[in-house]
């Protein structure tokens, strides 16, 4: 009977020690790792939800003037140009070839033809035109050129997609 009491006492003590040890390990005590505690001099990282777009912001808009649809490209290069405006400002225009990013272009070309009909989007400048020389490659077949404008608030709109054709080479 004496042994049973000792065994029970030992088991109970061992159980408490085991539970205490597990609790200390979970709290980071008793490990060789330094404790990770927040200090006042460390900036607090706050998780925030993605910012919703401004409901009053208009999407940028514009047009791809060149190339015209179904242009035949003989040397693998084609000039792409057009215009873009926005209620605040167009930040950049992106050009994609066959669904791959190709280039970012800026509005650097005067567009006096937009002054009358789009006066409210001029913002003191007539530099709303863009242009890029694009390499579509020499592989025969149709190639698509997509142009997209982004405004200063991050809103984007596709300005247009144009399909050009590289003819098969004659052997």
C-alpha positions as CSV (number, residue, x, y, z in Angstrom):
1,X,0.0,0.0,0.0
2,X,2.8,2.3,0.7
3,X,4.1,1.8,-2.8
4,X,0.8,2.7,-4.3
5,X,0.7,6.0,-2.5
6,X,4.2,6.8,-3.6
7,X,3.4,5.9,-7.2
8,X,0.3,8.0,-7.2
9,X,2.2,10.9,-5.5
10,X,5.1,10.5,-8.0
11,X,2.6,10.3,-11.0
12,X,0.8,13.4,-9.8
13,X,4.0,15.3,-9.3
14,X,5.3,14.2,-12.6
15,X,2.1,15.2,-14.3
16,X,2.1,18.7,-12.8
17,X,5.8,19.1,-13.7
18,X,5.1,18.0,-17.3
19,X,2.1,20.4,-17.6
20,X,4.1,23.2,-16.1
21,X,7.0,22.5,-18.5
22,X,4.7,22.5,-21.5
23,X,3.1,25.7,-20.4
24,X,6.5,27.4,-20.0
25,X,7.6,26.1,-23.4
26,X,4.5,27.5,-25.0
27,X,5.1,30.8,-23.3
28,X,8.7,30.9,-24.7
29,X,10.3,30.3,-21.3
30,X,12.9,27.6,-20.9
31,X,13.9,27.6,-24.6
32,X,17.2,28.7,-26.0
33,X,15.5,31.2,-28.3
34,X,15.3,34.9,-27.2
35,X,11.9,36.0,-26.2
36,X,10.1,38.0,-28.9
37,X,8.5,40.9,-27.1
38,X,7.2,44.2,-28.5
39,X,9.2,47.3,-27.5
40,X,7.9,50.8,-27.6
41,X,10.6,51.9,-30.0
42,X,9.5,49.3,-32.6
43,X,6.8,50.5,-35.1
44,X,3.5,48.6,-34.8
45,X,2.5,46.8,-37.9
46,X,-1.2,47.1,-38.5
47,X,-3.1,44.9,-40.9
48,X,-5.5,46.8,-42.9
49,X,-8.0,45.9,-45.6
50,X,-7.3,46.9,-49.2
51,X,-8.3,50.4,-49.8
52,X,-11.5,50.7,-51.8
53,X,-11.4,53.0,-54.9
54,X,-12.8,56.5,-54.6
55,X,-16.4,56.4,-55.8
56,X,-16.1,59.9,-57.4
57,X,-13.0,59.1,-59.5
58,X,-13.7,58.6,-63.2
59,X,-11.8,56.0,-65.1
60,X,-9.2,57.3,-67.6
61,X,-10.2,57.0,-71.2
62,X,-8.7,57.5,-74.6
63,X,-8.1,55.8,-77.9
64,X,-5.5,53.9,-79.9
65,X,-5.1,55.8,-83.2
66,X,-2.4,53.6,-84.8
67,X,-1.9,51.0,-86.0
68,X,-5.2,50.4,-87.8
69,X,-6.8,47.0,-87.3
70,X,-5.2,44.2,-89.5
71,X,-2.1,46.2,-90.4
72,X,0.5,44.0,-92.0
73,X,3.9,44.2,-90.2
74,X,6.8,43.2,-92.5
75,X,9.8,44.0,-90.3
76,X,8.5,42.9,-86.9
77,X,8.0,46.5,-85.7
78,X,5.0,48.8,-85.6
79,X,4.3,52.3,-84.4
80,X,1.5,52.5,-81.8
81,X,0.0,55.9,-80.8
82,X,-3.1,57.5,-79.4
83,X,-4.3,59.7,-76.5
84,X,-5.6,59.4,-72.9
85,X,-7.3,61.8,-70.5
86,X,-8.7,61.6,-67.0
87,X,-10.7,63.7,-64.6
88,X,-7.5,64.2,-62.5
89,X,-4.4,63.0,-64.3
90,X,-3.2,60.0,-66.4
91,X,-0.2,58.6,-64.6
92,X,1.0,56.2,-67.3
93,X,0.0,54.2,-70.4
94,X,1.0,50.6,-70.7
95,X,1.5,48.6,-73.9
96,X,1.1,44.8,-74.0
97,X,2.0,42.6,-76.9
98,X,0.4,39.1,-77.1
99,X,-0.8,39.4,-73.5
100,X,2.7,40.2,-72.2
101,X,3.8,43.6,-70.8
102,X,5.9,45.5,-73.4
103,X,6.5,49.1,-72.2
104,X,5.2,52.0,-70.2
105,X,4.9,55.3,-72.1
106,X,4.2,58.8,-71.0
107,X,1.9,61.5,-72.3
108,X,4.3,63.7,-74.2
109,X,2.6,64.6,-77.5
110,X,0.4,67.7,-77.9
111,X,-3.2,66.9,-78.9
112,X,-4.8,70.2,-79.9
113,X,-7.7,68.2,-81.5
114,X,-8.9,67.3,-77.9
115,X,-9.0,70.9,-76.7
116,X,-12.6,71.7,-77.8
117,X,-14.5,68.5,-77.0
118,X,-12.6,67.5,-73.9
119,X,-11.7,70.9,-72.3
120,X,-12.6,69.8,-68.8
121,X,-9.9,67.0,-69.0
122,X,-7.1,69.3,-70.2
123,X,-5.9,70.5,-66.8
124,X,-3.8,73.3,-68.3
125,X,-1.9,71.2,-70.8
126,X,-2.5,69.7,-74.2
127,X,0.1,66.9,-73.7
128,X,-2.3,64.0,-73.8
129,X,-0.8,62.0,-76.7
130,X,1.5,59.0,-76.5
131,X,3.5,57.0,-78.9
132,X,5.7,53.8,-78.9
133,X,7.6,51.7,-81.4
134,X,6.6,48.1,-80.6
135,X,8.4,44.9,-81.7
136,X,5.8,42.2,-82.3
137,X,8.4,39.8,-83.6
138,X,8.8,38.0,-86.8
139,X,6.7,34.9,-86.1
140,X,3.9,34.7,-88.7
141,X,0.3,35.2,-87.8
142,X,-1.9,37.6,-85.9
143,X,-0.5,39.5,-82.9
144,X,-2.5,41.6,-80.5
145,X,-1.5,45.0,-79.0
146,X,-3.4,46.1,-75.9
147,X,-3.1,49.6,-74.6
148,X,-4.1,50.5,-71.0
149,X,-4.2,53.8,-69.2
150,X,-3.8,54.3,-65.4
151,X,-4.8,57.4,-63.5
152,X,-3.2,59.0,-60.5
153,X,-5.5,57.1,-58.2
154,X,-4.7,53.7,-59.6
155,X,-7.8,53.3,-61.7
156,X,-7.2,51.6,-65.1
157,X,-9.0,51.2,-68.4
158,X,-8.2,49.5,-71.6
159,X,-7.9,52.0,-74.4
160,X,-8.1,49.5,-77.1
161,X,-6.8,46.3,-78.6
162,X,-5.5,46.2,-82.2
163,X,-4.6,43.0,-84.1
164,X,-1.7,43.2,-86.5
165,X,-0.5,40.5,-88.9
166,X,3.1,39.3,-89.6
167,X,3.0,37.5,-93.0
168,X,4.6,34.1,-93.5
169,X,8.0,34.4,-95.1
170,X,8.4,33.1,-98.6
171,X,11.0,30.3,-98.9
